Amino acid sequence: MNPTTMTSHAPVLDALRQAIGAVHVLTEGDLTSYEQDWRRRAHGRALAVLRPGSTDEVAAVVRACAAHGVTIVPQGGNTGLAVGSVPDDSGTQVLLSLRRLDQVRGIDAANLTLTAGAGCILQNLQSAAADAGFLFPLSLAAEGSCTLGGNLATNAGGTQVLRYGNARELCLGLEVVTAQGEVWDGLSGLRKDNTGYDLRDLFIGSEGTLAVITAATMKLYPLPAAKLTAWAAVPSMQAAVDLLGLAHRHLGAGLTGFEVMNQFSLSLVAKHYPQQRVPLWQETPWCVLLENSDHESEDHARALFERLLEAALESGCVTDAVVAESLAQAKALWHVRESIPLAQAEEGLNIKHDISLPISRIPAFVAETDALLARQIRGVRLVDFGHLGDGNLHYNVQAPEGQDAAAFLREEEERINTLVFDAVARHGGSISAEHGIGSLKAAKLPHYKSPVALAMMHAIKQALDPQGLMNPGRVLAPPP
Protein backbone atom coordinates (compact mmCIF):
# COMPACT_ATOMS: atom_id res chain seq x y z
CA MET A 1 0.00 0.00 0.00
CA ASN A 2 1.24 3.45 -0.94
CA PRO A 3 2.30 5.31 2.28
CA THR A 4 0.64 8.52 1.05
CA THR A 5 -2.64 6.66 0.51
CA MET A 6 -2.35 5.11 3.96
CA THR A 7 -1.79 8.50 5.55
CA SER A 8 -4.68 10.19 3.78
CA HIS A 9 -7.02 7.35 4.70
CA ALA A 10 -5.76 6.92 8.26
CA PRO A 11 -9.02 8.15 9.87
CA VAL A 12 -11.24 5.61 8.08
CA LEU A 13 -8.73 2.80 8.64
CA ASP A 14 -8.66 3.64 12.36
CA ALA A 15 -12.49 3.59 12.42
CA LEU A 16 -12.54 0.23 10.62
CA ARG A 17 -10.01 -1.30 13.03
CA GLN A 18 -12.15 -0.14 15.91
CA ALA A 19 -15.26 -1.60 14.29
CA ILE A 20 -14.02 -5.13 13.53
CA GLY A 21 -10.60 -5.46 15.16
CA ALA A 22 -7.23 -4.62 13.65
CA VAL A 23 -6.48 -8.28 12.85
CA HIS A 24 -9.38 -8.30 10.38
CA VAL A 25 -8.33 -5.12 8.54
CA LEU A 26 -5.73 -6.35 6.06
CA THR A 27 -3.52 -3.76 4.36
CA GLU A 28 -0.22 -5.57 3.88
CA GLY A 29 1.05 -8.87 2.52
CA ASP A 30 -0.18 -10.85 -0.46
CA LEU A 31 -3.88 -10.04 -0.98
CA THR A 32 -4.09 -11.56 -4.45
CA SER A 33 -6.83 -14.03 -3.49
CA TYR A 34 -9.06 -11.04 -2.75
CA GLU A 35 -7.83 -8.54 -5.33
CA GLN A 36 -7.68 -10.75 -8.45
CA ASP A 37 -10.75 -12.25 -10.06
CA TRP A 38 -11.04 -16.00 -10.70
CA ARG A 39 -10.47 -15.66 -14.46
CA ARG A 40 -7.47 -13.39 -13.88
CA ARG A 41 -9.04 -10.72 -16.04
CA ALA A 42 -8.44 -8.01 -13.45
CA HIS A 43 -6.09 -7.47 -10.51
CA GLY A 44 -7.08 -4.47 -8.42
CA ARG A 45 -5.60 -2.84 -5.36
CA ALA A 46 -7.66 -2.41 -2.19
CA LEU A 47 -7.25 0.25 0.45
CA ALA A 48 -7.92 -2.61 2.86
CA VAL A 49 -9.47 -6.05 2.91
CA LEU A 50 -12.09 -6.19 5.67
CA ARG A 51 -13.23 -9.44 7.29
CA PRO A 52 -16.18 -8.72 9.61
CA GLY A 53 -17.50 -11.60 11.70
CA SER A 54 -21.11 -10.59 12.23
CA THR A 55 -23.95 -8.58 10.72
CA ASP A 56 -23.42 -5.85 13.31
CA GLU A 57 -19.77 -5.59 12.27
CA VAL A 58 -20.78 -5.35 8.60
CA ALA A 59 -23.13 -2.51 9.54
CA ALA A 60 -20.35 -0.76 11.47
CA VAL A 61 -18.04 -1.07 8.45
CA VAL A 62 -20.62 0.44 6.11
CA ARG A 63 -21.32 3.31 8.51
CA ALA A 64 -17.60 4.08 8.79
CA CYS A 65 -17.16 4.00 5.01
CA ALA A 66 -20.24 6.19 4.49
CA ALA A 67 -18.93 8.74 6.98
CA HIS A 68 -15.62 8.98 5.11
CA GLY A 69 -16.94 8.60 1.55
CA VAL A 70 -15.06 5.34 0.90
CA THR A 71 -16.53 2.97 -1.66
CA ILE A 72 -17.18 -0.70 -0.85
CA VAL A 73 -16.74 -3.83 -2.96
CA PRO A 74 -18.57 -6.79 -1.35
CA GLN A 75 -17.10 -10.24 -2.02
CA GLY A 76 -18.08 -13.83 -1.27
CA GLY A 77 -16.01 -16.70 -2.63
CA ASN A 78 -14.59 -14.59 -5.49
CA THR A 79 -15.66 -17.15 -8.09
CA GLY A 80 -17.58 -14.71 -10.31
CA LEU A 81 -17.00 -14.57 -14.05
CA ALA A 82 -17.97 -10.96 -14.82
CA VAL A 83 -15.34 -9.09 -12.73
CA GLY A 84 -17.89 -7.86 -10.25
CA SER A 85 -16.27 -8.50 -6.88
CA VAL A 86 -12.69 -7.22 -6.94
CA PRO A 87 -11.52 -3.65 -6.32
CA ASP A 88 -10.30 -1.32 -9.03
CA ASP A 89 -6.64 -0.32 -9.16
CA SER A 90 -7.04 3.04 -7.40
CA GLY A 91 -6.17 1.78 -3.94
CA THR A 92 -9.10 3.74 -2.52
CA GLN A 93 -11.81 1.05 -2.27
CA VAL A 94 -12.28 -1.36 0.60
CA LEU A 95 -12.87 -5.03 -0.18
CA LEU A 96 -15.58 -6.32 2.15
CA SER A 97 -15.18 -10.09 2.48
CA LEU A 98 -18.20 -11.92 3.89
CA ARG A 99 -16.40 -15.25 4.30
CA ARG A 100 -16.46 -15.18 8.11
CA LEU A 101 -20.27 -15.02 8.11
CA ASP A 102 -20.31 -18.77 7.59
CA GLN A 103 -22.71 -20.11 10.22
CA VAL A 104 -25.81 -22.17 9.48
CA ARG A 105 -28.20 -20.40 11.82
CA GLY A 106 -30.89 -23.05 11.77
CA ILE A 107 -33.03 -25.53 9.87
CA ASP A 108 -36.82 -25.44 10.23
CA ALA A 109 -37.88 -28.95 9.23
CA ALA A 110 -41.61 -28.26 9.32
CA ASN A 111 -41.22 -25.10 7.25
CA LEU A 112 -38.69 -26.73 4.89
CA THR A 113 -36.22 -23.86 5.27
CA LEU A 114 -32.56 -23.27 6.11
CA THR A 115 -31.20 -19.96 7.37
CA ALA A 116 -27.48 -19.25 6.94
CA GLY A 117 -24.91 -16.49 6.79
CA ALA A 118 -23.79 -15.03 3.48
CA GLY A 119 -20.30 -16.51 3.83
CA CYS A 120 -21.47 -20.13 3.92
CA ILE A 121 -19.87 -22.25 1.19
CA LEU A 122 -22.58 -23.67 -1.07
CA GLN A 123 -21.31 -27.25 -0.70
CA ASN A 124 -21.47 -26.93 3.08
CA LEU A 125 -25.11 -25.86 2.82
CA GLN A 126 -25.87 -28.86 0.64
CA SER A 127 -24.23 -31.12 3.24
CA ALA A 128 -26.05 -29.49 6.16
CA ALA A 129 -29.37 -30.00 4.39
CA ALA A 130 -28.54 -33.61 3.51
CA ASP A 131 -27.50 -34.36 7.11
CA ALA A 132 -30.95 -33.16 8.20
CA GLY A 133 -32.62 -35.36 5.56
CA PHE A 134 -33.33 -32.64 3.00
CA LEU A 135 -32.18 -31.43 -0.40
CA PHE A 136 -30.82 -27.95 -1.03
CA PRO A 137 -30.87 -28.04 -4.83
CA LEU A 138 -28.69 -25.10 -5.85
CA SER A 139 -25.73 -26.75 -7.59
CA LEU A 140 -22.95 -25.35 -9.78
CA ALA A 141 -19.36 -26.11 -10.68
CA ALA A 142 -17.91 -23.67 -8.12
CA GLU A 143 -19.97 -25.04 -5.21
CA GLY A 144 -16.85 -25.99 -3.28
CA SER A 145 -15.80 -22.35 -2.97
CA CYS A 146 -18.68 -20.02 -3.91
CA THR A 147 -20.80 -18.58 -1.10
CA LEU A 148 -24.49 -18.13 -0.45
CA GLY A 149 -24.23 -14.33 -0.50
CA GLY A 150 -22.45 -14.35 -3.85
CA ASN A 151 -24.98 -16.84 -5.23
CA LEU A 152 -27.81 -14.48 -4.28
CA ALA A 153 -26.03 -11.30 -5.35
CA THR A 154 -25.66 -12.74 -8.86
CA ASN A 155 -28.89 -14.79 -8.84
CA ALA A 156 -26.83 -17.89 -9.57
CA GLY A 157 -28.30 -20.68 -11.65
CA GLY A 158 -26.47 -23.96 -12.17
CA THR A 159 -27.54 -27.42 -13.21
CA GLN A 160 -30.95 -27.80 -11.52
CA VAL A 161 -32.68 -24.54 -12.49
CA LEU A 162 -34.92 -26.56 -14.80
CA ARG A 163 -36.71 -28.07 -11.77
CA TYR A 164 -35.99 -25.77 -8.84
CA GLY A 165 -35.26 -22.35 -10.30
CA ASN A 166 -32.42 -19.86 -9.83
CA ALA A 167 -31.21 -18.65 -6.45
CA ARG A 168 -34.05 -16.11 -6.49
CA GLU A 169 -36.69 -18.84 -6.60
CA LEU A 170 -35.01 -20.68 -3.73
CA CYS A 171 -34.84 -17.66 -1.41
CA LEU A 172 -37.65 -16.79 1.01
CA GLY A 173 -35.96 -14.01 2.96
CA LEU A 174 -32.84 -11.87 3.36
CA GLU A 175 -30.93 -10.02 5.99
CA VAL A 176 -29.34 -6.94 4.43
CA VAL A 177 -27.12 -4.05 5.52
CA THR A 178 -28.15 -0.93 3.62
CA ALA A 179 -25.81 1.66 2.13
CA GLN A 180 -26.48 3.77 5.24
CA GLY A 181 -25.34 1.00 7.58
CA GLU A 182 -28.81 0.01 8.78
CA VAL A 183 -29.88 -3.64 9.10
CA TRP A 184 -33.04 -4.91 7.43
CA ASP A 185 -34.10 -8.22 8.96
CA GLY A 186 -36.21 -9.84 6.29
CA LEU A 187 -35.38 -13.45 7.14
CA SER A 188 -38.99 -14.54 7.37
CA GLY A 189 -39.57 -18.01 5.97
CA LEU A 190 -43.03 -17.01 4.75
CA ARG A 191 -44.12 -18.23 1.35
CA LYS A 192 -46.90 -15.65 1.27
CA ASP A 193 -46.35 -12.05 2.37
CA ASN A 194 -48.25 -9.55 0.26
CA THR A 195 -47.38 -6.36 2.16
CA GLY A 196 -45.95 -4.11 -0.51
CA TYR A 197 -42.81 -4.06 -2.64
CA ASP A 198 -40.76 -7.26 -2.63
CA LEU A 199 -37.47 -5.92 -1.28
CA ARG A 200 -35.94 -9.38 -1.26
CA ASP A 201 -36.14 -9.68 -5.03
CA LEU A 202 -34.72 -6.19 -5.43
CA PHE A 203 -31.45 -7.14 -3.72
CA ILE A 204 -31.11 -10.58 -5.31
CA GLY A 205 -29.18 -10.18 -8.55
CA SER A 206 -28.09 -6.61 -7.72
CA GLU A 207 -24.40 -7.69 -7.48
CA GLY A 208 -23.74 -5.71 -4.31
CA THR A 209 -24.64 -2.38 -5.90
CA LEU A 210 -27.56 -1.60 -3.58
CA ALA A 211 -26.69 -3.17 -0.22
CA VAL A 212 -24.78 -6.03 1.43
CA ILE A 213 -26.54 -9.38 1.83
CA THR A 214 -25.49 -10.86 5.20
CA ALA A 215 -27.84 -13.85 5.58
CA ALA A 216 -30.70 -15.64 3.84
CA THR A 217 -33.53 -18.07 4.44
CA MET A 218 -33.63 -20.69 1.69
CA LYS A 219 -36.10 -23.39 0.62
CA LEU A 220 -35.40 -27.05 1.26
CA TYR A 221 -36.94 -30.08 -0.46
CA PRO A 222 -37.39 -33.76 0.45
CA LEU A 223 -34.51 -35.96 -0.69
CA PRO A 224 -35.46 -38.00 -3.77
CA ALA A 225 -35.79 -41.75 -3.35
CA ALA A 226 -33.63 -42.27 -6.44
CA LYS A 227 -31.56 -40.22 -8.85
CA LEU A 228 -30.51 -41.55 -12.25
CA THR A 229 -28.22 -40.03 -14.86
CA ALA A 230 -28.02 -40.73 -18.60
CA TRP A 231 -25.69 -39.53 -21.35
CA ALA A 232 -27.07 -39.35 -24.88
CA ALA A 233 -25.57 -38.66 -28.30
CA VAL A 234 -27.77 -36.40 -30.44
CA PRO A 235 -27.28 -35.49 -34.11
CA SER A 236 -28.08 -31.77 -33.86
CA MET A 237 -29.12 -28.98 -31.52
CA GLN A 238 -32.67 -29.33 -32.81
CA ALA A 239 -32.56 -33.01 -31.83
CA ALA A 240 -31.46 -31.95 -28.33
CA VAL A 241 -34.47 -29.63 -28.10
CA ASP A 242 -36.72 -32.45 -29.31
CA LEU A 243 -35.24 -34.74 -26.66
CA LEU A 244 -35.94 -32.11 -24.02
CA GLY A 245 -39.60 -32.10 -25.05
CA LEU A 246 -39.76 -35.90 -24.82
CA ALA A 247 -38.07 -35.78 -21.39
CA HIS A 248 -40.65 -33.32 -20.11
CA ARG A 249 -43.47 -35.58 -21.27
CA HIS A 250 -41.98 -38.81 -19.88
CA LEU A 251 -40.41 -37.56 -16.64
CA GLY A 252 -42.46 -34.50 -15.70
CA ALA A 253 -41.16 -32.84 -12.54
CA GLY A 254 -38.64 -35.66 -12.18
CA LEU A 255 -36.47 -34.07 -14.86
CA THR A 256 -33.96 -32.15 -12.74
CA GLY A 257 -31.06 -31.73 -15.15
CA PHE A 258 -30.64 -31.34 -18.90
CA GLU A 259 -27.21 -30.24 -20.11
CA VAL A 260 -25.96 -29.95 -23.69
CA MET A 261 -22.30 -30.05 -24.83
CA ASN A 262 -20.82 -29.71 -28.29
CA GLN A 263 -18.11 -32.00 -29.61
CA PHE A 264 -15.29 -29.47 -29.30
CA SER A 265 -16.05 -28.76 -25.63
CA LEU A 266 -15.87 -32.50 -24.88
CA SER A 267 -12.70 -32.89 -26.94
CA LEU A 268 -11.02 -30.40 -24.60
CA VAL A 269 -11.93 -32.51 -21.57
CA ALA A 270 -10.58 -35.63 -23.31
CA LYS A 271 -7.39 -33.75 -24.25
CA HIS A 272 -6.58 -32.08 -20.93
CA TYR A 273 -8.02 -34.70 -18.56
CA PRO A 274 -7.26 -38.03 -20.27
CA GLN A 275 -8.00 -39.89 -17.03
CA GLN A 276 -11.68 -39.08 -17.53
CA ARG A 277 -13.77 -41.28 -19.78
CA VAL A 278 -15.87 -39.06 -22.07
CA PRO A 279 -18.64 -41.18 -23.62
CA LEU A 280 -19.68 -41.06 -27.28
CA TRP A 281 -18.15 -37.67 -28.05
CA GLN A 282 -16.18 -38.74 -31.11
CA GLU A 283 -19.29 -40.15 -32.78
CA THR A 284 -21.66 -37.18 -32.60
CA PRO A 285 -21.69 -33.36 -32.83
CA TRP A 286 -23.62 -32.97 -29.56
CA CYS A 287 -24.13 -34.85 -26.31
CA VAL A 288 -26.81 -34.39 -23.66
CA LEU A 289 -26.62 -35.17 -19.94
CA LEU A 290 -29.99 -35.89 -18.30
CA GLU A 291 -30.90 -36.37 -14.65
CA ASN A 292 -34.10 -37.94 -13.35
CA SER A 293 -34.96 -37.54 -9.65
CA ASP A 294 -37.73 -39.87 -8.54
CA HIS A 295 -39.71 -39.83 -5.30
CA GLU A 296 -40.97 -43.43 -5.61
CA SER A 297 -38.09 -45.84 -6.18
CA GLU A 298 -35.06 -46.59 -8.31
CA ASP A 299 -37.05 -49.21 -10.23
CA HIS A 300 -39.69 -46.63 -11.05
CA ALA A 301 -37.06 -44.09 -12.09
CA ARG A 302 -35.26 -46.61 -14.32
CA ALA A 303 -38.49 -47.70 -16.00
CA LEU A 304 -39.35 -44.09 -16.85
CA PHE A 305 -35.83 -43.47 -18.15
CA GLU A 306 -35.90 -46.58 -20.31
CA ARG A 307 -39.22 -45.61 -21.88
CA LEU A 308 -37.90 -42.12 -22.58
CA LEU A 309 -34.74 -43.38 -24.26
CA GLU A 310 -36.66 -45.97 -26.29
CA ALA A 311 -38.94 -43.22 -27.61
CA ALA A 312 -35.96 -40.96 -28.30
CA LEU A 313 -34.07 -43.65 -30.23
CA GLU A 314 -37.18 -44.50 -32.21
CA SER A 315 -37.80 -40.85 -33.14
CA GLY A 316 -34.16 -40.32 -34.16
CA CYS A 317 -33.39 -37.49 -31.75
CA VAL A 318 -30.94 -39.82 -29.96
CA THR A 319 -28.44 -42.03 -31.77
CA ASP A 320 -26.91 -43.75 -28.74
CA ALA A 321 -27.11 -43.51 -24.96
CA VAL A 322 -25.67 -44.84 -21.72
CA VAL A 323 -27.35 -44.90 -18.31
CA ALA A 324 -25.20 -44.72 -15.18
CA GLU A 325 -25.42 -47.99 -13.24
CA SER A 326 -24.06 -46.59 -9.99
CA LEU A 327 -23.59 -43.37 -8.06
CA ALA A 328 -19.90 -43.41 -8.98
CA GLN A 329 -20.72 -43.62 -12.69
CA ALA A 330 -23.24 -40.79 -12.37
CA LYS A 331 -20.67 -38.61 -10.61
CA ALA A 332 -18.14 -39.39 -13.33
CA LEU A 333 -20.57 -38.24 -16.03
CA TRP A 334 -21.32 -35.01 -14.18
CA HIS A 335 -17.60 -34.52 -13.60
CA VAL A 336 -17.05 -34.53 -17.37
CA ARG A 337 -19.64 -31.79 -17.78
CA GLU A 338 -18.24 -29.71 -14.92
CA SER A 339 -14.69 -30.06 -16.26
CA ILE A 340 -15.45 -28.20 -19.49
CA PRO A 341 -14.68 -24.70 -18.10
CA LEU A 342 -11.44 -25.97 -16.54
CA ALA A 343 -10.40 -27.72 -19.75
CA GLN A 344 -11.13 -24.58 -21.71
CA ALA A 345 -8.94 -22.59 -19.33
CA GLU A 346 -6.16 -25.13 -19.87
CA GLU A 347 -6.50 -24.59 -23.62
CA GLY A 348 -5.92 -20.85 -23.17
CA LEU A 349 -7.64 -17.53 -22.61
CA ASN A 350 -11.10 -17.38 -24.15
CA ILE A 351 -14.06 -15.10 -24.70
CA LYS A 352 -16.98 -16.18 -22.54
CA HIS A 353 -20.67 -15.57 -23.19
CA ASP A 354 -23.36 -16.49 -20.69
CA ILE A 355 -26.56 -16.03 -22.67
CA SER A 356 -30.18 -17.09 -22.44
CA LEU A 357 -32.68 -17.57 -25.24
CA PRO A 358 -36.17 -18.98 -25.70
CA ILE A 359 -35.45 -22.70 -26.03
CA SER A 360 -37.32 -22.81 -29.33
CA ARG A 361 -34.86 -20.25 -30.77
CA ILE A 362 -31.62 -21.94 -29.68
CA PRO A 363 -31.09 -24.17 -32.75
CA ALA A 364 -31.48 -21.21 -35.13
CA PHE A 365 -29.24 -19.01 -32.96
CA VAL A 366 -26.47 -21.63 -32.84
CA ALA A 367 -26.60 -22.33 -36.59
CA GLU A 368 -26.62 -18.65 -37.50
CA THR A 369 -23.96 -17.50 -35.03
CA ASP A 370 -21.63 -20.46 -35.63
CA ALA A 371 -21.68 -19.68 -39.34
CA LEU A 372 -21.24 -15.94 -38.76
CA LEU A 373 -18.17 -16.39 -36.57
CA ALA A 374 -16.67 -18.99 -38.94
CA ARG A 375 -16.95 -16.46 -41.80
CA GLN A 376 -15.46 -13.64 -39.75
CA ILE A 377 -12.60 -15.54 -38.09
CA ARG A 378 -10.92 -18.34 -39.99
CA GLY A 379 -10.36 -21.38 -37.78
CA VAL A 380 -12.36 -20.06 -34.81
CA ARG A 381 -13.22 -22.72 -32.25
CA LEU A 382 -16.52 -22.66 -30.37
CA VAL A 383 -16.98 -24.13 -26.91
CA ASP A 384 -20.74 -24.38 -26.75
CA PHE A 385 -22.34 -26.00 -23.70
CA GLY A 386 -24.80 -25.24 -20.96
CA HIS A 387 -28.16 -25.65 -19.35
CA LEU A 388 -30.43 -26.29 -22.33
CA GLY A 389 -33.32 -27.17 -20.02
CA ASP A 390 -33.64 -23.53 -18.95
CA GLY A 391 -32.38 -21.89 -22.15
CA ASN A 392 -28.93 -20.92 -20.85
CA LEU A 393 -25.88 -21.43 -23.10
CA HIS A 394 -22.22 -20.80 -22.35
CA TYR A 395 -21.31 -19.81 -25.88
CA ASN A 396 -17.55 -19.39 -25.61
CA VAL A 397 -15.04 -18.51 -28.31
CA GLN A 398 -11.54 -20.01 -28.40
CA ALA A 399 -8.74 -18.63 -30.55
CA PRO A 400 -7.81 -20.56 -33.72
CA GLU A 401 -5.34 -23.31 -32.96
CA GLY A 402 -1.77 -22.03 -32.80
CA GLN A 403 -2.78 -18.37 -32.44
CA ASP A 404 -1.67 -16.39 -29.39
CA ALA A 405 -4.68 -16.53 -27.06
CA ALA A 406 -3.89 -13.31 -25.19
CA ALA A 407 -3.52 -11.38 -28.46
CA PHE A 408 -6.75 -12.89 -29.76
CA LEU A 409 -8.58 -11.80 -26.63
CA ARG A 410 -7.13 -8.31 -26.79
CA GLU A 411 -7.78 -7.76 -30.48
CA GLU A 412 -11.06 -9.61 -31.05
CA GLU A 413 -13.10 -9.55 -27.83
CA GLU A 414 -15.01 -6.33 -28.55
CA ARG A 415 -15.92 -7.37 -32.10
CA ILE A 416 -16.91 -10.91 -31.11
CA ASN A 417 -18.99 -9.71 -28.17
CA THR A 418 -20.90 -7.37 -30.46
CA LEU A 419 -21.50 -10.10 -33.06
CA VAL A 420 -22.75 -12.56 -30.44
CA PHE A 421 -24.83 -10.08 -28.44
CA ASP A 422 -26.47 -8.71 -31.58
CA ALA A 423 -27.42 -12.26 -32.55
CA VAL A 424 -28.80 -12.86 -29.05
CA ALA A 425 -30.92 -9.72 -29.37
CA ARG A 426 -32.25 -10.77 -32.78
CA HIS A 427 -33.44 -14.02 -31.24
CA GLY A 428 -35.08 -12.39 -28.23
CA GLY A 429 -32.49 -13.38 -25.61
CA SER A 430 -30.43 -11.88 -22.80
CA ILE A 431 -26.69 -11.18 -22.74
CA SER A 432 -26.42 -12.51 -19.18
CA ALA A 433 -28.22 -15.57 -17.88
CA GLU A 434 -26.52 -16.40 -14.57
CA HIS A 435 -23.06 -14.77 -14.38
CA GLY A 436 -24.29 -11.21 -13.97
CA ILE A 437 -23.11 -7.97 -15.58
CA GLY A 438 -20.23 -7.01 -13.28
CA SER A 439 -17.82 -4.57 -14.87
CA LEU A 440 -17.20 -6.63 -18.02
CA LYS A 441 -20.66 -6.01 -19.47
CA ALA A 442 -21.63 -2.73 -17.80
CA ALA A 443 -20.82 -0.66 -20.89
CA LYS A 444 -22.67 -3.15 -23.12
CA LEU A 445 -25.87 -3.24 -21.10
CA PRO A 446 -27.31 0.06 -22.43
CA HIS A 447 -27.18 -1.34 -25.97
CA TYR A 448 -29.32 -4.36 -25.07
CA LYS A 449 -31.56 -3.15 -22.24
CA SER A 450 -34.67 -1.02 -22.57
CA PRO A 451 -33.99 2.69 -21.85
CA VAL A 452 -37.07 2.68 -19.63
CA ALA A 453 -35.71 -0.28 -17.64
CA LEU A 454 -32.30 1.39 -17.32
CA ALA A 455 -33.88 4.63 -16.10
CA MET A 456 -35.75 2.74 -13.38
CA MET A 457 -32.57 0.90 -12.39
CA HIS A 458 -30.64 4.19 -12.09
CA ALA A 459 -33.51 5.64 -10.01
CA ILE A 460 -33.40 2.66 -7.63
CA LYS A 461 -29.63 2.95 -7.31
CA GLN A 462 -29.89 6.68 -6.55
CA ALA A 463 -32.63 6.13 -3.98
CA LEU A 464 -30.93 3.34 -2.07
CA ASP A 465 -27.28 4.37 -2.48
CA PRO A 466 -27.25 8.15 -3.02
CA GLN A 467 -23.53 8.40 -2.17
CA GLY A 468 -22.65 5.78 -4.77
CA LEU A 469 -20.68 3.75 -2.23
CA MET A 470 -21.82 0.24 -3.11
CA ASN A 471 -19.74 -1.55 -5.77
CA PRO A 472 -19.50 1.41 -8.15
CA GLY A 473 -19.09 0.78 -11.86
CA ARG A 474 -20.76 -2.63 -11.67
CA VAL A 475 -24.02 -3.44 -13.50
CA LEU A 476 -24.75 0.23 -14.24
CA ALA A 477 -22.05 2.17 -16.06
CA PRO A 478 -21.68 5.77 -14.83
CA PRO A 479 -24.15 8.08 -16.62
CA PRO A 480 -22.58 9.89 -19.63
C-alpha angles and dihedrals in degrees: 000000000000109000091223091054090048092051095048091048096042094112095055092042090052090050091049093049089051091049100051107007128271093260089065096050104083118194104147139050129037108333095166094122088062101033101046123066121234094254091048090236093131137022112190134181121237127208084220140339109234123203109187117185102207143027090255090055091050089052091049090051092051092048091051092048092047091051091053099036094243117154122233131218110195116209136186120175093336092233096127121130101207100062093250104135109048127084124254120249097262096095090224102098126085119226108222108204115197095189095112091059088081105130125122098224097195150317120233103202096186092049093042093230140128124201118202144159121265092248095061112123110240093233090053090054090051089051094047090052092047092049088056091049098258141108124239098192104195104115132167139152094264094051092120092065111013118097136225093245092052091046090055096040089057096032089237120213122186134160103323102049088109090071107019106025133231124309088277092061091049095052122090100172146002141209109213138181109215126221087261093056096254122136121233110197104203097149094128113142091214118139091197122044113143099176103126136291116013100240092177093065091046093062097040108090093013091114094224094300096119106032143331118273108218103171142359143199110226135191121253128200135202114269111256117248090228139007122197130186129202133185118208135187113222127188098223145359089260089056089053090053090048090051090051089056091050090048091053091052096046101037105026112182089356090078101097102158136032117167128174126203130181123225096255093053090053092045088060091055090049090048100046099031104036090165088071119083109226109196125223096341097128092054101053142036093231139027129196128207115206131188126197118193113193129192095198111053145307090259090055092047093049093048091053091047092050092051090049094051092045090054091045093051091047093051093047097238088114123045098182138354144185127204119209110247096197143022089256092055091048091051090049091054092049090046089059090054093046091048094063096088091047092048090049090052089051089053091056144269113329143182111251127206123186103190138162129207138170102278091235090060098049098089092052092045093051094046093047098043095042089054093044094053092044089055094046099043119033112224095008114165121215123208101197119176141122151107103330091171091071098029097256119138129182095213101185129178122216123194118255111275112277094017120121104262096206092051091047091052093047096046103035109029097091094047094045093047090053093048093049097041092048089053090049090052092049089055095047098254141131128252091222125040105166111341097071131223101275113160096307095071102025093101091046097051097079089059093056105029127078112261088227091054091047092050090053091048092052090048091052091048091050093048097049100032107026092163092054092232101137115089096315119208093026123117093346117055114218111275113264 
